[in-house]
């Protein structure tokens, strides 16, 4: 009989004022909104009763608050590699605003001036994947949207640009795992709990 294959639960943090408005938020350390806290309570229902060999969390407040509401912050290891993509000069502004001066801008190809390139974020995602695989059993991760899209991309061993093809809502539940030895996505951007 085959032993259980490792699974990775990805929880995107709940709503903040900036996610509500579509503003790029990396190093600006925002709290969850009241709605974001409600979202986190709802996503908690998706993971209640599960045990994890490791819980990894971004050092940013929005991820830590979500992790805490889900009841896992006390066992979480805070990983700087899980910090959201550094948007540099585009911090706090929307894609619509960026495209007023850079019409064809796409984070997945251009990166962020004064911030990180897709390759730099992919390297951080690869570091996290090493930690996941070394855990040997199920892992929960609390982080932000663009970073976790890159994590999914690298989990599937795709080039960084392909992160543009995934979408993650606030307080979404996604599940990575294996089919035999192949790394797969089992669930993506599930918000049915909300």
C-alpha positions as a LaTeX table, in Angstrom:
\begin{tabular}{lrrr}
\hline
Residue & $x$ (\AA) & $y$ (\AA) & $z$ (\AA) \\
\hline
Unk1 & 0.00 & 0.00 & 0.00 \\
Unk2 & 1.29 & 3.45 & $-0.95$ \\
Unk3 & 2.04 & 5.83 & 1.89 \\
Unk4 & 0.26 & 9.19 & 2.04 \\
Unk5 & 1.75 & 11.82 & $-0.25$ \\
Unk6 & 2.69 & 15.22 & 1.12 \\
Unk7 & 0.24 & 18.11 & 0.70 \\
Unk8 & 0.85 & 21.84 & 0.96 \\
Unk9 & $-2.00$ & 24.10 & 2.05 \\
Unk10 & $-1.66$ & 27.69 & 0.83 \\
Unk11 & $-3.69$ & 30.37 & 2.62 \\
Unk12 & $-3.59$ & 33.88 & 1.23 \\
Unk13 & $-4.07$ & 36.52 & 3.92 \\
Unk14 & $-7.43$ & 38.19 & 4.41 \\
Unk15 & $-8.44$ & 41.57 & 3.04 \\
Unk16 & $-6.54$ & 44.78 & 3.84 \\
Unk17 & $-7.45$ & 48.34 & 2.86 \\
Unk18 & $-4.98$ & 48.16 & $-0.02$ \\
Unk19 & $-6.04$ & 44.77 & $-1.37$ \\
Unk20 & $-9.62$ & 46.06 & $-1.34$ \\
Unk21 & $-8.50$ & 48.95 & $-3.58$ \\
Unk22 & $-6.12$ & 46.95 & $-5.81$ \\
Unk23 & $-3.01$ & 48.73 & $-4.52$ \\
Unk24 & 0.29 & 46.83 & $-4.71$ \\
Unk25 & 1.28 & 45.97 & $-1.15$ \\
Unk26 & 4.63 & 44.46 & $-0.32$ \\
Unk27 & 6.64 & 45.96 & 2.52 \\
Unk28 & 3.84 & 48.29 & 3.75 \\
Unk29 & 2.80 & 46.36 & 6.83 \\
Unk30 & $-0.99$ & 46.66 & 6.95 \\
Unk31 & $-3.46$ & 45.08 & 9.34 \\
Unk32 & $-6.44$ & 43.08 & 8.15 \\
Unk33 & $-9.70$ & 44.97 & 7.77 \\
Unk34 & $-12.67$ & 43.83 & 9.85 \\
Unk35 & $-13.85$ & 41.96 & 6.75 \\
Unk36 & $-10.37$ & 40.45 & 6.43 \\
Unk37 & $-10.66$ & 39.08 & 9.96 \\
Unk38 & $-14.07$ & 37.57 & 9.11 \\
Unk39 & $-12.53$ & 36.02 & 5.98 \\
Unk40 & $-9.70$ & 34.53 & 8.06 \\
Unk41 & $-12.25$ & 32.97 & 10.46 \\
Unk42 & $-14.01$ & 31.42 & 7.49 \\
Unk43 & $-10.85$ & 30.01 & 5.91 \\
Unk44 & $-10.03$ & 28.49 & 9.29 \\
Unk45 & $-12.94$ & 26.09 & 8.72 \\
Unk46 & $-11.05$ & 24.66 & 5.72 \\
Unk47 & $-8.09$ & 23.54 & 7.82 \\
Unk48 & $-9.68$ & 22.66 & 11.17 \\
Unk49 & $-8.78$ & 19.16 & 12.19 \\
Unk50 & $-5.73$ & 18.96 & 9.93 \\
Unk51 & $-2.29$ & 18.53 & 11.42 \\
Unk52 & 0.84 & 19.92 & 9.84 \\
Unk53 & 4.46 & 18.89 & 10.19 \\
Unk54 & 5.36 & 22.52 & 9.60 \\
Unk55 & 3.57 & 25.85 & 9.39 \\
Unk56 & 5.42 & 28.63 & 7.57 \\
Unk57 & 4.28 & 32.25 & 7.68 \\
Unk58 & 5.34 & 35.54 & 6.15 \\
Unk59 & 6.64 & 38.11 & 8.65 \\
Unk60 & 4.05 & 40.65 & 7.47 \\
Unk61 & 1.16 & 41.50 & 9.82 \\
Unk62 & $-1.59$ & 40.55 & 7.37 \\
Unk63 & $-0.26$ & 37.00 & 7.02 \\
Unk64 & 0.51 & 36.64 & 10.73 \\
Unk65 & $-2.96$ & 37.85 & 11.71 \\
Unk66 & $-4.55$ & 35.37 & 9.29 \\
Unk67 & $-2.35$ & 32.57 & 10.65 \\
Unk68 & $-3.24$ & 33.53 & 14.22 \\
Unk69 & $-6.98$ & 33.60 & 13.53 \\
Unk70 & $-6.58$ & 30.15 & 11.94 \\
Unk71 & $-5.04$ & 28.98 & 15.23 \\
Unk72 & $-1.59$ & 28.15 & 13.85 \\
Unk73 & 0.63 & 31.14 & 14.68 \\
Unk74 & 1.95 & 29.50 & 17.85 \\
Unk75 & 3.50 & 26.68 & 15.81 \\
Unk76 & 4.49 & 28.81 & 12.80 \\
Unk77 & 8.02 & 29.43 & 11.66 \\
Unk78 & 8.30 & 32.98 & 10.32 \\
Unk79 & 10.11 & 32.90 & 6.98 \\
Unk80 & 11.38 & 36.14 & 5.42 \\
Unk81 & 11.34 & 34.33 & 2.04 \\
Unk82 & 7.52 & 34.33 & 2.25 \\
Unk83 & 7.34 & 38.14 & 2.18 \\
Unk84 & 5.31 & 39.53 & $-0.70$ \\
Unk85 & 7.03 & 40.53 & $-3.96$ \\
Unk86 & 8.84 & 43.84 & $-3.42$ \\
Unk87 & 7.03 & 46.30 & $-5.70$ \\
Unk88 & 9.66 & 49.03 & $-5.26$ \\
Unk89 & 8.45 & 52.28 & $-6.88$ \\
Unk90 & 5.04 & 50.72 & $-7.54$ \\
Unk91 & 4.29 & 50.18 & $-3.85$ \\
Unk92 & 0.86 & 51.54 & $-2.97$ \\
Unk93 & $-0.32$ & 52.15 & $-6.52$ \\
Unk94 & $-2.55$ & 50.14 & $-8.82$ \\
Unk95 & $-1.74$ & 48.50 & $-12.15$ \\
Unk96 & $-4.05$ & 51.03 & $-13.86$ \\
Unk97 & $-1.93$ & 53.86 & $-12.44$ \\
Unk98 & 1.34 & 52.16 & $-13.47$ \\
Unk99 & 0.07 & 51.70 & $-17.02$ \\
Unk100 & $-0.51$ & 55.42 & $-17.44$ \\
Unk101 & 3.26 & 55.74 & $-17.85$ \\
Unk102 & 4.29 & 52.15 & $-18.69$ \\
Unk103 & 1.47 & 50.86 & $-20.93$ \\
Unk104 & 2.64 & 47.27 & $-21.38$ \\
Unk105 & 3.84 & 46.74 & $-17.80$ \\
Unk106 & 3.36 & 43.25 & $-16.41$ \\
Unk107 & 4.90 & 42.27 & $-13.09$ \\
Unk108 & 5.68 & 38.77 & $-14.41$ \\
Unk109 & 7.89 & 40.08 & $-17.22$ \\
Unk110 & 9.12 & 43.50 & $-16.08$ \\
Unk111 & 9.34 & 43.08 & $-12.32$ \\
Unk112 & 9.21 & 46.26 & $-10.26$ \\
Unk113 & 11.66 & 49.18 & $-10.60$ \\
Unk114 & 13.51 & 49.58 & $-7.32$ \\
Unk115 & 11.98 & 46.27 & $-6.21$ \\
Unk116 & 12.36 & 42.63 & $-7.26$ \\
Unk117 & 12.59 & 40.89 & $-10.61$ \\
Unk118 & 10.61 & 37.71 & $-11.33$ \\
Unk119 & 13.86 & 35.72 & $-11.08$ \\
Unk120 & 14.58 & 37.08 & $-7.60$ \\
Unk121 & 11.11 & 36.12 & $-6.36$ \\
Unk122 & 11.43 & 32.70 & $-8.03$ \\
Unk123 & 14.66 & 32.12 & $-6.11$ \\
Unk124 & 12.87 & 32.83 & $-2.82$ \\
Unk125 & 10.05 & 30.48 & $-3.85$ \\
Unk126 & 12.62 & 27.75 & $-4.59$ \\
Unk127 & 14.04 & 28.23 & $-1.08$ \\
Unk128 & 10.57 & 27.75 & 0.41 \\
Unk129 & 10.00 & 24.63 & $-1.69$ \\
Unk130 & 13.20 & 23.13 & $-0.28$ \\
Unk131 & 11.84 & 23.69 & 3.23 \\
Unk132 & 8.48 & 22.18 & 2.26 \\
Unk133 & 10.06 & 19.05 & 0.82 \\
Unk134 & 12.35 & 18.61 & 3.80 \\
Unk135 & 9.36 & 18.73 & 6.19 \\
Unk136 & 8.43 & 15.22 & 5.05 \\
Unk137 & 4.70 & 15.63 & 5.69 \\
Unk138 & 1.90 & 18.17 & 5.25 \\
Unk139 & 2.74 & 21.88 & 5.43 \\
Unk140 & 0.61 & 25.03 & 5.77 \\
Unk141 & 1.78 & 28.34 & 4.32 \\
Unk142 & 0.42 & 31.83 & 5.02 \\
Unk143 & 1.57 & 34.54 & 2.65 \\
Unk144 & 0.52 & 37.06 & $-0.01$ \\
Unk145 & $-0.94$ & 36.76 & $-3.49$ \\
Unk146 & 1.88 & 37.42 & $-5.94$ \\
Unk147 & 4.45 & 35.53 & $-3.90$ \\
Unk148 & 2.22 & 32.47 & $-3.60$ \\
Unk149 & 1.47 & 32.60 & $-7.32$ \\
Unk150 & 5.22 & 32.37 & $-7.87$ \\
Unk151 & 5.41 & 29.53 & $-5.34$ \\
Unk152 & 2.75 & 27.62 & $-7.30$ \\
Unk153 & 4.64 & 28.32 & $-10.53$ \\
Unk154 & 7.91 & 26.99 & $-9.16$ \\
Unk155 & 6.16 & 24.02 & $-7.46$ \\
Unk156 & 5.05 & 23.05 & $-10.98$ \\
Unk157 & 8.63 & 23.67 & $-12.20$ \\
Unk158 & 7.44 & 26.33 & $-14.65$ \\
Unk159 & 9.39 & 29.47 & $-15.62$ \\
Unk160 & 8.61 & 32.55 & $-13.47$ \\
Unk161 & 6.52 & 34.30 & $-16.16$ \\
Unk162 & 3.86 & 31.58 & $-15.90$ \\
Unk163 & 2.76 & 32.92 & $-12.52$ \\
Unk164 & 0.62 & 35.32 & $-14.55$ \\
Unk165 & $-1.71$ & 32.38 & $-15.25$ \\
Unk166 & $-2.78$ & 31.84 & $-11.63$ \\
Unk167 & $-5.09$ & 33.99 & $-9.54$ \\
Unk168 & $-5.50$ & 34.06 & $-5.77$ \\
Unk169 & $-8.26$ & 35.93 & $-3.94$ \\
Unk170 & $-7.86$ & 37.17 & $-0.37$ \\
Unk171 & $-8.41$ & 34.41 & 2.19 \\
Unk172 & $-8.28$ & 31.78 & $-0.55$ \\
Unk173 & $-7.43$ & 28.13 & 0.03 \\
Unk174 & $-5.19$ & 26.31 & $-2.44$ \\
Unk175 & $-3.68$ & 22.86 & $-2.22$ \\
Unk176 & $-0.46$ & 21.57 & $-3.76$ \\
Unk177 & 0.60 & 17.97 & $-3.75$ \\
Unk178 & 1.77 & 15.03 & $-5.79$ \\
Unk179 & 0.45 & 12.57 & $-8.28$ \\
Unk180 & 2.97 & 9.81 & $-7.84$ \\
Unk181 & 6.29 & 11.71 & $-8.04$ \\
Unk182 & 4.91 & 14.64 & $-10.09$ \\
Unk183 & 4.20 & 17.90 & $-8.27$ \\
Unk184 & 0.64 & 19.08 & $-9.01$ \\
Unk185 & $-2.02$ & 21.63 & $-8.06$ \\
Unk186 & $-4.97$ & 19.88 & $-6.41$ \\
Unk187 & $-7.07$ & 22.95 & $-5.57$ \\
Unk188 & $-6.64$ & 26.55 & $-6.68$ \\
Unk189 & $-8.14$ & 29.76 & $-5.29$ \\
Unk190 & $-11.02$ & 28.10 & $-3.47$ \\
Unk191 & $-13.13$ & 30.69 & $-1.68$ \\
Unk192 & $-16.25$ & 28.55 & $-1.19$ \\
Unk193 & $-15.84$ & 29.02 & 2.59 \\
Unk194 & $-16.39$ & 32.79 & 2.18 \\
\hline
\end{tabular}
